[in-house]
Structures are given as C-alpha cells and as structure tokens.
Amino acid sequence: MSEPARARAVLSNEDFKLLREAVLHYLKAIEDKPESVKFSNLYHRLGSAIGR
C-alpha cells in the first residue's frame, strides 16, 4: 500500500501579501459599514499567515 501524496501549498507568501493588500484597500472603502469588522479580522489573519 503506497502512502498518499504530500499536500502542497496552494498559496505562496507573495499571494498572501497581495491578498492582504487588496483586503486593506477594500477595508478602507467600507470602513463605516458593519461588515468591515469581518474584513479587518481577515486582514489580520492574512498577516499572521505570512509569518508561517
């Protein structure tokens, strides 16, 4: 019985940086709306993912 193939990363660190930049841009556009809290949390999670 062979072992399953090793999982590969789907996103690179550069991808996380680009996504974080895009989320920040959008967050500034919706800063006064209630959903901005969710995007702020996403922004911070993306930042912590870069450090991995």
Secondary structure as UniProt FT lines:
FT   HELIX           13..29
FT   TURN            30..32
FT   TURN            34..35
FT   HELIX           36..50
//
